[in-house]
Amino acid sequence: MNMRQAQWRWLAFALACIAGYAQAHGDMEKIQDALPAPNGGRLRLSGQHYIELVAQPRQLRVHALRADTKAPVDLAQASGAAIVLLDGKKEVIDLTPTGTLLTGEGQFASAENATIAVLVKLADGTQLSGKFSPRNDRH
């Protein structure tokens, strides 16, 4: 199995895990959306880290923070991907290091109405994931 196939298998596994979130996780999303994010995005807890997603039409910026101190994590050697679900269409976006964050561009016209799953692999092998649902679809 080559590196690309392994990355896609990891991505498929992580998506299956994210897709299995229960209603309690929806409530957790509401709580995490209320947390102040240092870069103006939205936070999701993933293990000992937070993933911060700053989503705009056609552009994603991803930051990682230590959960205990909210200190930024260096993403210069990290890799990642995001899956954007919007209007019944799925788009996979590669996230590449740009300084201390990961960035990616896609064809999606609205980030506000999209469900976005973010997957990050840190240089030390730690894997982070988070699901960001549209704010208007929560009860």
Steps between C-alpha positions, in 0.01 A plus 500: 500500500648835402491816711203651314291184545584491871399865535165435330435194718573709808267770364221246434538355850494842662191598300321187614579593859383857452181386326417287806459797734191473720263779604718567804774607265260750342456651845879501540527691170273771643718528809822510297354758259453731800873484586708797386738396223825698472484530119128572466400148402323213671660248738470122533671298771707209370693315768746739665452762229246734351454534126398848395333535161477837330276434200420742223360439154760301303760519779572312823757586766570251778686570823584257781522601866597316815182438697652583838670831410349589159858551383535458123639174365759527224345356184799555271553121467132400530266378230126487475182485301151636528176367361245765417138386464275762343176469305540124464851530356823383661835667444829375644755774561866437573630718782861610468729676747523876461709634785335396826170386349354275233316647204295366213284628219195350337200572284238530777312829485381515861687389809218609732256238367752217459580208725878474518705212638864588570778245541853596601811288548769669708872444443516266804225280354219636718173504308236766562147516364199723534157541344353844442127505425306798370394711796142527377427125498529443875208463735 
